[in-house]
Amino acid sequence: MHQLLLGFGASRLARSRWDVSSGHVRRVSPGDPRRLKVIAARSSLLNVAAPLGTALGGPLATGLDARGTLLASGQATVALGLLTAAVLAARRNKAAG
């Protein structure tokens, strides 16, 4: 149970960055040429993520019980967040060095 709660807590921390970036997209000035690129990238990710999640998540959830599904989801979210943080840190180090 503790692993499940830790996974959800960590996934919320990872998701909060997505919420902030989504809100920022809406606040960027309409004249900024980057706005359309960001909105297009976000839309394409969301359009692919929903059907892909359904196609992969259905069989996985059927194979796992409810607890296992939630635990795997939390762990996958944390792993993706750590991978993203590592890539961003590597880019910053490369730009600074």
A tleap script that builds the chain and sets N, CA, C and O, in Angstrom:
source leaprc.protein.ff14SB
mol = sequence {
  NMET HIE GLN LEU LEU LEU GLY PHE GLY ALA
  SER ARG LEU ALA ARG SER ARG TRP ASP VAL
  SER SER GLY HIE VAL ARG ARG VAL SER PRO
  GLY ASP PRO ARG ARG LEU LYS VAL ILE ALA
  ALA ARG SER SER LEU LEU ASN VAL ALA ALA
  PRO LEU GLY THR ALA LEU GLY GLY PRO LEU
  ALA THR GLY LEU ASP ALA ARG GLY THR LEU
  LEU ALA SER GLY GLN ALA THR VAL ALA LEU
  GLY LEU LEU THR ALA ALA VAL LEU ALA ALA
  ARG ARG ASN LYS ALA ALA CGLY
}
set mol.1.N position { 0.820 -1.189 0.000 }
set mol.1.CA position { 0.000 0.000 0.000 }
set mol.1.C position { 0.866 1.256 0.000 }
set mol.1.O position { 0.535 2.250 -0.647 }
set mol.2.N position { 1.975 1.203 0.730 }
set mol.2.CA position { 2.857 2.367 0.770 }
set mol.2.C position { 3.454 2.651 -0.603 }
set mol.2.O position { 3.611 3.810 -0.987 }
set mol.3.N position { 3.786 1.601 -1.337 }
set mol.3.CA position { 4.338 1.789 -2.682 }
set mol.3.C position { 3.314 2.454 -3.589 }
set mol.3.O position { 3.653 3.315 -4.401 }
set mol.4.N position { 2.065 2.049 -3.445 }
set mol.4.CA position { 0.999 2.625 -4.251 }
set mol.4.C position { 0.849 4.114 -3.969 }
set mol.4.O position { 0.750 4.917 -4.897 }
set mol.5.N position { 0.832 4.486 -2.694 }
set mol.5.CA position { 0.699 5.898 -2.336 }
set mol.5.C position { 1.913 6.708 -2.785 }
set mol.5.O position { 1.769 7.836 -3.258 }
set mol.6.N position { 3.098 6.138 -2.639 }
set mol.6.CA position { 4.300 6.834 -3.113 }
set mol.6.C position { 4.260 7.012 -4.628 }
set mol.6.O position { 4.637 8.063 -5.148 }
set mol.7.N position { 3.803 5.982 -5.329 }
set mol.7.CA position { 3.699 6.080 -6.789 }
set mol.7.C position { 2.733 7.160 -7.224 }
set mol.7.O position { 3.021 7.926 -8.143 }
set mol.8.N position { 1.574 7.224 -6.560 }
set mol.8.CA position { 0.610 8.267 -6.898 }
set mol.8.C position { 1.144 9.657 -6.567 }
set mol.8.O position { 0.952 10.601 -7.332 }
set mol.9.N position { 1.809 9.775 -5.435 }
set mol.9.CA position { 2.379 11.077 -5.067 }
set mol.9.C position { 3.419 11.535 -6.068 }
set mol.9.O position { 3.430 12.695 -6.479 }
set mol.10.N position { 4.286 10.628 -6.457 }
set mol.10.CA position { 5.320 10.977 -7.440 }
set mol.10.C position { 4.714 11.278 -8.798 }
set mol.10.O position { 5.174 12.180 -9.498 }
set mol.11.N position { 3.681 10.527 -9.177 }
set mol.11.CA position { 3.059 10.789 -10.476 }
set mol.11.C position { 2.379 12.149 -10.482 }
set mol.11.O position { 2.347 12.817 -11.515 }
set mol.12.N position { 1.836 12.569 -9.345 }
set mol.12.CA position { 1.216 13.897 -9.277 }
set mol.12.C position { 2.270 14.988 -9.418 }
set mol.12.O position { 2.030 16.017 -10.049 }
set mol.13.N position { 3.433 14.755 -8.828 }
set mol.13.CA position { 4.516 15.724 -8.995 }
set mol.13.C position { 4.929 15.824 -10.462 }
set mol.13.O position { 5.179 16.918 -10.969 }
set mol.14.N position { 4.999 14.682 -11.139 }
set mol.14.CA position { 5.361 14.688 -12.558 }
set mol.14.C position { 4.271 15.352 -13.375 }
set mol.14.O position { 4.562 16.109 -14.301 }
set mol.15.N position { 3.024 15.079 -13.044 }
set mol.15.CA position { 1.908 15.638 -13.805 }
set mol.15.C position { 1.783 17.141 -13.593 }
set mol.15.O position { 1.315 17.852 -14.482 }
set mol.16.N position { 2.191 17.627 -12.437 }
set mol.16.CA position { 2.051 19.057 -12.180 }
set mol.16.C position { 2.848 19.876 -13.196 }
set mol.16.O position { 2.437 20.977 -13.562 }
set mol.17.N position { 3.974 19.351 -13.648 }
set mol.17.CA position { 4.744 20.054 -14.676 }
set mol.17.C position { 3.946 20.117 -15.983 }
set mol.17.O position { 4.001 21.123 -16.691 }
set mol.18.N position { 3.211 19.060 -16.304 }
set mol.18.CA position { 2.393 19.054 -17.516 }
set mol.18.C position { 1.275 20.076 -17.394 }
set mol.18.O position { 0.979 20.782 -18.358 }
set mol.19.N position { 0.649 20.166 -16.222 }
set mol.19.CA position { -0.409 21.152 -16.012 }
set mol.19.C position { 0.120 22.564 -16.177 }
set mol.19.O position { -0.535 23.410 -16.786 }
set mol.20.N position { 1.308 22.823 -15.634 }
set mol.20.CA position { 1.907 24.151 -15.749 }
set mol.20.C position { 2.206 24.471 -17.205 }
set mol.20.O position { 1.925 25.579 -17.661 }
set mol.21.N position { 2.770 23.523 -17.939 }
set mol.21.CA position { 3.106 23.793 -19.348 }
set mol.21.C position { 1.850 23.965 -20.185 }
set mol.21.O position { 1.836 24.775 -21.111 }
set mol.22.N position { 0.792 23.217 -19.877 }
set mol.22.CA position { -0.460 23.375 -20.617 }
set mol.22.C position { -1.067 24.741 -20.370 }
set mol.22.O position { -1.586 25.372 -21.291 }
set mol.23.N position { -1.004 25.199 -19.125 }
set mol.23.CA position { -1.518 26.527 -18.819 }
set mol.23.C position { -0.696 27.618 -19.480 }
set mol.23.O position { -1.235 28.639 -19.909 }
set mol.24.N position { 0.602 27.404 -19.561 }
set mol.24.CA position { 1.480 28.387 -20.193 }
set mol.24.C position { 1.157 28.544 -21.675 }
set mol.24.O position { 1.193 29.653 -22.208 }
set mol.25.N position { 0.844 27.443 -22.332 }
set mol.25.CA position { 0.511 27.501 -23.758 }
set mol.25.C position { -0.669 28.435 -23.987 }
set mol.25.O position { -0.691 29.193 -24.957 }
set mol.26.N position { -1.639 28.377 -23.103 }
set mol.26.CA position { -2.824 29.229 -23.270 }
set mol.26.C position { -2.529 30.699 -23.001 }
set mol.26.O position { -3.247 31.577 -23.480 }
set mol.27.N position { -1.472 30.968 -22.233 }
set mol.27.CA position { -1.165 32.360 -21.883 }
set mol.27.C position { -0.163 33.014 -22.824 }
set mol.27.O position { 0.022 34.230 -22.773 }
set mol.28.N position { 0.479 32.246 -23.669 }
set mol.28.CA position { 1.471 32.813 -24.591 }
set mol.28.C position { 0.759 33.756 -25.548 }
set mol.28.O position { -0.359 33.485 -25.988 }
set mol.29.N position { 1.408 34.851 -25.860 }
set mol.29.CA position { 0.772 35.848 -26.719 }
set mol.29.C position { 0.436 35.258 -28.082 }
set mol.29.O position { 1.203 34.461 -28.621 }
set mol.30.N position { -0.705 35.646 -28.639 }
set mol.30.CA position { -1.132 35.086 -29.925 }
set mol.30.C position { -0.141 35.341 -31.063 }
set mol.30.O position { -0.128 34.596 -32.043 }
set mol.31.N position { 0.673 36.366 -30.950 }
set mol.31.CA position { 1.623 36.675 -32.005 }
set mol.31.C position { 2.900 35.845 -31.956 }
set mol.31.O position { 3.712 35.912 -32.879 }
set mol.32.N position { 3.088 35.072 -30.907 }
set mol.32.CA position { 4.310 34.279 -30.747 }
set mol.32.C position { 4.256 33.074 -31.690 }
set mol.32.O position { 3.340 32.257 -31.587 }
set mol.33.N position { 5.224 32.950 -32.608 }
set mol.33.CA position { 5.187 31.849 -33.574 }
set mol.33.C position { 5.379 30.477 -32.925 }
set mol.33.O position { 5.019 29.463 -33.524 }
set mol.34.N position { 5.928 30.425 -31.734 }
set mol.34.CA position { 6.122 29.135 -31.052 }
set mol.34.C position { 4.810 28.567 -30.536 }
set mol.34.O position { 4.704 27.362 -30.308 }
set mol.35.N position { 3.829 29.403 -30.352 }
set mol.35.CA position { 2.565 28.959 -29.763 }
set mol.35.C position { 1.916 27.866 -30.608 }
set mol.35.O position { 1.487 26.845 -30.070 }
set mol.36.N position { 1.840 28.065 -31.903 }
set mol.36.CA position { 1.201 27.073 -32.758 }
set mol.36.C position { 1.960 25.746 -32.749 }
set mol.36.O position { 1.350 24.678 -32.791 }
set mol.37.N position { 3.292 25.816 -32.695 }
set mol.37.CA position { 4.085 24.588 -32.656 }
set mol.37.C position { 3.834 23.816 -31.369 }
set mol.37.O position { 3.702 22.592 -31.388 }
set mol.38.N position { 3.768 24.529 -30.259 }
set mol.38.CA position { 3.544 23.879 -28.967 }
set mol.38.C position { 2.143 23.278 -28.905 }
set mol.38.O position { 1.972 22.155 -28.433 }
set mol.39.N position { 1.152 24.010 -29.374 }
set mol.39.CA position { -0.224 23.505 -29.372 }
set mol.39.C position { -0.325 22.282 -30.279 }
set mol.39.O position { -0.989 21.306 -29.927 }
set mol.40.N position { 0.322 22.323 -31.435 }
set mol.40.CA position { 0.288 21.180 -32.352 }
set mol.40.C position { 0.976 19.957 -31.739 }
set mol.40.O position { 0.471 18.841 -31.854 }
set mol.41.N position { 2.117 20.162 -31.094 }
set mol.41.CA position { 2.822 19.040 -30.465 }
set mol.41.C position { 1.990 18.456 -29.340 }
set mol.41.O position { 1.890 17.236 -29.212 }
set mol.42.N position { 1.394 19.306 -28.525 }
set mol.42.CA position { 0.566 18.838 -27.417 }
set mol.42.C position { -0.643 18.059 -27.930 }
set mol.42.O position { -0.981 17.003 -27.396 }
set mol.43.N position { -1.288 18.581 -28.961 }
set mol.43.CA position { -2.454 17.904 -29.524 }
set mol.43.C position { -2.092 16.550 -30.119 }
set mol.43.O position { -2.820 15.572 -29.952 }
set mol.44.N position { -0.960 16.502 -30.815 }
set mol.44.CA position { -0.571 15.221 -31.417 }
set mol.44.C position { -0.241 14.189 -30.341 }
set mol.44.O position { -0.555 13.009 -30.502 }
set mol.45.N position { 0.386 14.616 -29.249 }
set mol.45.CA position { 0.657 13.690 -28.150 }
set mol.45.C position { -0.630 13.177 -27.522 }
set mol.45.O position { -0.762 11.981 -27.260 }
set mol.46.N position { -1.573 14.070 -27.282 }
set mol.46.CA position { -2.829 13.656 -26.666 }
set mol.46.C position { -3.646 12.772 -27.601 }
set mol.46.O position { -4.297 11.832 -27.145 }
set mol.47.N position { -3.620 13.057 -28.893 }
set mol.47.CA position { -4.380 12.253 -29.845 }
set mol.47.C position { -3.822 10.837 -29.967 }
set mol.47.O position { -4.575 9.898 -30.226 }
set mol.48.N position { -2.533 10.676 -29.785 }
set mol.48.CA position { -1.922 9.348 -29.851 }
set mol.48.C position { -2.033 8.644 -28.504 }
set mol.48.O position { -2.229 7.429 -28.454 }
set mol.49.N position { -1.909 9.390 -27.418 }
set mol.49.CA position { -1.859 8.780 -26.091 }
set mol.49.C position { -3.166 8.093 -25.705 }
set mol.49.O position { -3.136 7.007 -25.127 }
set mol.50.N position { -4.298 8.692 -26.008 }
set mol.50.CA position { -5.572 8.113 -25.569 }
set mol.50.C position { -5.845 6.751 -26.215 }
set mol.50.O position { -6.103 5.790 -25.490 }
set mol.51.N position { -5.799 6.628 -27.538 }
set mol.51.CA position { -6.058 5.304 -28.112 }
set mol.51.C position { -4.960 4.287 -27.788 }
set mol.51.O position { -5.244 3.103 -27.601 }
set mol.52.N position { -3.726 4.742 -27.721 }
set mol.52.CA position { -2.634 3.833 -27.385 }
set mol.52.C position { -2.788 3.327 -25.952 }
set mol.52.O position { -2.576 2.146 -25.678 }
set mol.53.N position { -3.156 4.219 -25.049 }
set mol.53.CA position { -3.387 3.810 -23.664 }
set mol.53.C position { -4.531 2.821 -23.545 }
set mol.53.O position { -4.468 1.885 -22.748 }
set mol.54.N position { -5.576 3.025 -24.332 }
set mol.54.CA position { -6.701 2.094 -24.308 }
set mol.54.C position { -6.301 0.743 -24.883 }
set mol.54.O position { -6.638 -0.302 -24.326 }
set mol.55.N position { -5.583 0.768 -26.000 }
set mol.55.CA position { -5.186 -0.489 -26.649 }
set mol.55.C position { -4.220 -1.303 -25.791 }
set mol.55.O position { -4.327 -2.528 -25.722 }
set mol.56.N position { -3.285 -0.627 -25.142 }
set mol.56.CA position { -2.320 -1.343 -24.302 }
set mol.56.C position { -2.837 -1.567 -22.889 }
set mol.56.O position { -2.565 -2.601 -22.279 }
set mol.57.N position { -3.581 -0.602 -22.371 }
set mol.57.CA position { -4.036 -0.681 -20.991 }
set mol.57.C position { -5.109 -1.724 -20.747 }
set mol.57.O position { -5.147 -2.332 -19.678 }
set mol.58.N position { -5.975 -1.940 -21.717 }
set mol.58.CA position { -7.041 -2.931 -21.547 }
set mol.58.C position { -6.504 -4.323 -21.260 }
set mol.58.O position { -6.850 -4.915 -20.237 }
set mol.59.N position { -5.669 -4.858 -22.140 }
set mol.59.CA position { -5.114 -6.190 -21.872 }
set mol.59.C position { -4.235 -6.242 -20.611 }
set mol.59.O position { -4.238 -7.246 -19.899 }
set mol.60.N position { -3.492 -5.178 -20.337 }
set mol.60.CA position { -2.668 -5.164 -19.126 }
set mol.60.C position { -3.524 -5.177 -17.867 }
set mol.60.O position { -3.235 -5.906 -16.918 }
set mol.61.N position { -4.578 -4.366 -17.864 }
set mol.61.CA position { -5.460 -4.328 -16.696 }
set mol.61.C position { -6.196 -5.650 -16.515 }
set mol.61.O position { -6.479 -6.054 -15.387 }
set mol.62.N position { -6.504 -6.319 -17.607 }
set mol.62.CA position { -7.156 -7.619 -17.518 }
set mol.62.C position { -6.202 -8.659 -16.926 }
set mol.62.O position { -6.610 -9.511 -16.137 }
set mol.63.N position { -4.940 -8.579 -17.312 }
set mol.63.CA position { -3.953 -9.528 -16.821 }
set mol.63.C position { -3.546 -9.285 -15.379 }
set mol.63.O position { -3.169 -10.224 -14.677 }
set mol.64.N position { -3.615 -8.053 -14.930 }
set mol.64.CA position { -3.252 -7.705 -13.548 }
set mol.64.C position { -4.535 -7.473 -12.751 }
set mol.64.O position { -5.584 -7.188 -13.328 }
set mol.65.N position { -4.451 -7.591 -11.467 }
set mol.65.CA position { -5.599 -7.195 -10.657 }
set mol.65.C position { -5.585 -5.672 -10.499 }
set mol.65.O position { -4.683 -5.000 -11.000 }
set mol.66.N position { -6.576 -5.139 -9.811 }
set mol.66.CA position { -6.686 -3.677 -9.691 }
set mol.66.C position { -5.463 -3.082 -9.008 }
set mol.66.O position { -4.941 -2.056 -9.444 }
set mol.67.N position { -5.009 -3.721 -7.942 }
set mol.67.CA position { -3.847 -3.199 -7.213 }
set mol.67.C position { -2.603 -3.214 -8.102 }
set mol.67.O position { -1.845 -2.244 -8.135 }
set mol.68.N position { -2.400 -4.309 -8.814 }
set mol.68.CA position { -1.245 -4.412 -9.699 }
set mol.68.C position { -1.277 -3.389 -10.824 }
set mol.68.O position { -0.242 -2.847 -11.208 }
set mol.69.N position { -2.472 -3.128 -11.351 }
set mol.69.CA position { -2.616 -2.136 -12.422 }
set mol.69.C position { -2.249 -0.749 -11.920 }
set mol.69.O position { -1.512 -0.024 -12.589 }
set mol.70.N position { -2.751 -0.373 -10.755 }
set mol.70.CA position { -2.451 0.944 -10.204 }
set mol.70.C position { -0.973 1.073 -9.852 }
set mol.70.O position { -0.362 2.118 -10.072 }
set mol.71.N position { -0.411 0.012 -9.308 }
set mol.71.CA position { 1.008 0.039 -8.955 }
set mol.71.C position { 1.876 0.170 -10.209 }
set mol.71.O position { 2.823 0.957 -10.232 }
set mol.72.N position { 1.555 -0.593 -11.239 }
set mol.72.CA position { 2.318 -0.512 -12.487 }
set mol.72.C position { 2.187 0.866 -13.127 }
set mol.72.O position { 3.158 1.395 -13.668 }
set mol.73.N position { 1.003 1.442 -13.067 }
set mol.73.CA position { 0.790 2.780 -13.623 }
set mol.73.C position { 1.617 3.822 -12.890 }
set mol.73.O position { 2.246 4.678 -13.512 }
set mol.74.N position { 1.613 3.745 -11.571 }
set mol.74.CA position { 2.418 4.686 -10.786 }
set mol.74.C position { 3.896 4.535 -11.052 }
set mol.74.O position { 4.613 5.527 -11.183 }
set mol.75.N position { 4.362 3.294 -11.133 }
set mol.75.CA position { 5.784 3.049 -11.381 }
set mol.75.C position { 6.187 3.507 -12.785 }
set mol.75.O position { 7.275 4.051 -12.974 }
set mol.76.N position { 5.317 3.288 -13.760 }
set mol.76.CA position { 5.624 3.738 -15.120 }
set mol.76.C position { 5.689 5.261 -15.195 }
set mol.76.O position { 6.535 5.816 -15.895 }
set mol.77.N position { 4.802 5.928 -14.476 }
set mol.77.CA position { 4.803 7.390 -14.465 }
set mol.77.C position { 6.078 7.924 -13.823 }
set mol.77.O position { 6.685 8.870 -14.326 }
set mol.78.N position { 6.477 7.318 -12.718 }
set mol.78.CA position { 7.706 7.737 -12.050 }
set mol.78.C position { 8.907 7.492 -12.958 }
set mol.78.O position { 9.787 8.347 -13.068 }
set mol.79.N position { 8.948 6.340 -13.602 }
set mol.79.CA position { 10.069 6.028 -14.498 }
set mol.79.C position { 10.146 7.028 -15.649 }
set mol.79.O position { 11.234 7.477 -16.009 }
set mol.80.N position { 9.008 7.375 -16.220 }
set mol.80.CA position { 8.992 8.356 -17.305 }
set mol.80.C position { 9.441 9.723 -16.817 }
set mol.80.O position { 10.159 10.430 -17.525 }
set mol.81.N position { 9.027 10.099 -15.618 }
set mol.81.CA position { 9.461 11.373 -15.048 }
set mol.81.C position { 10.961 11.409 -14.813 }
set mol.81.O position { 11.613 12.415 -15.092 }
set mol.82.N position { 11.514 10.309 -14.300 }
set mol.82.CA position { 12.959 10.245 -14.076 }
set mol.82.C position { 13.730 10.291 -15.393 }
set mol.82.O position { 14.769 10.944 -15.488 }
set mol.83.N position { 13.218 9.599 -16.402 }
set mol.83.CA position { 13.860 9.628 -17.715 }
set mol.83.C position { 13.843 11.041 -18.292 }
set mol.83.O position { 14.845 11.507 -18.835 }
set mol.84.N position { 12.720 11.708 -18.175 }
set mol.84.CA position { 12.606 13.080 -18.670 }
set mol.84.C position { 13.569 14.006 -17.933 }
set mol.84.O position { 14.231 14.839 -18.553 }
set mol.85.N position { 13.647 13.862 -16.618 }
set mol.85.CA position { 14.567 14.693 -15.832 }
set mol.85.C position { 16.017 14.444 -16.247 }
set mol.85.O position { 16.808 15.384 -16.324 }
set mol.86.N position { 16.366 13.195 -16.512 }
set mol.86.CA position { 17.733 12.870 -16.926 }
set mol.86.C position { 18.056 13.480 -18.291 }
set mol.86.O position { 19.151 14.005 -18.495 }
set mol.87.N position { 17.117 13.411 -19.212 }
set mol.87.CA position { 17.337 13.993 -20.547 }
set mol.87.C position { 17.489 15.504 -20.444 }
set mol.87.O position { 18.374 16.083 -21.075 }
set mol.88.N position { 16.635 16.146 -19.658 }
set mol.88.CA position { 16.729 17.602 -19.505 }
set mol.88.C position { 18.038 18.003 -18.827 }
set mol.88.O position { 18.652 18.998 -19.211 }
set mol.89.N position { 18.465 17.247 -17.833 }
set mol.89.CA position { 19.733 17.546 -17.161 }
set mol.89.C position { 20.913 17.385 -18.118 }
set mol.89.O position { 21.847 18.187 -18.098 }
set mol.90.N position { 20.869 16.357 -18.949 }
set mol.90.CA position { 21.938 16.149 -19.922 }
set mol.90.C position { 21.991 17.301 -20.928 }
set mol.90.O position { 23.072 17.755 -21.302 }
set mol.91.N position { 20.823 17.765 -21.360 }
set mol.91.CA position { 20.785 18.898 -22.302 }
set mol.91.C position { 21.340 20.165 -21.669 }
set mol.91.O position { 22.077 20.920 -22.304 }
set mol.92.N position { 20.979 20.388 -20.414 }
set mol.92.CA position { 21.485 21.595 -19.729 }
set mol.92.C position { 22.980 21.531 -19.562 }
set mol.92.O position { 23.673 22.527 -19.767 }
set mol.93.N position { 23.495 20.361 -19.191 }
set mol.93.CA position { 24.949 20.201 -19.039 }
set mol.93.C position { 25.664 20.394 -20.365 }
set mol.93.O position { 26.744 20.983 -20.419 }
set mol.94.N position { 25.061 19.899 -21.427 }
set mol.94.CA position { 25.680 20.032 -22.752 }
set mol.94.C position { 25.692 21.510 -23.179 }
set mol.94.O position { 26.674 21.996 -23.740 }
set mol.95.N position { 24.598 22.202 -22.905 }
set mol.95.CA position { 24.515 23.623 -23.273 }
set mol.95.C position { 25.457 24.477 -22.410 }
set mol.95.O position { 26.027 25.456 -22.891 }
set mol.96.N position { 25.612 24.108 -21.162 }
set mol.96.CA position { 26.467 24.882 -20.258 }
set mol.96.C position { 27.966 24.583 -20.488 }
set mol.96.O position { 28.824 25.437 -20.267 }
set mol.97.N position { 28.249 23.363 -20.930 }
set mol.97.CA position { 29.649 22.943 -21.055 }
set mol.97.C position { 30.180 23.196 -22.385 }
set mol.97.O position { 31.345 22.899 -22.651 }
savepdb mol mol.pdb
quit
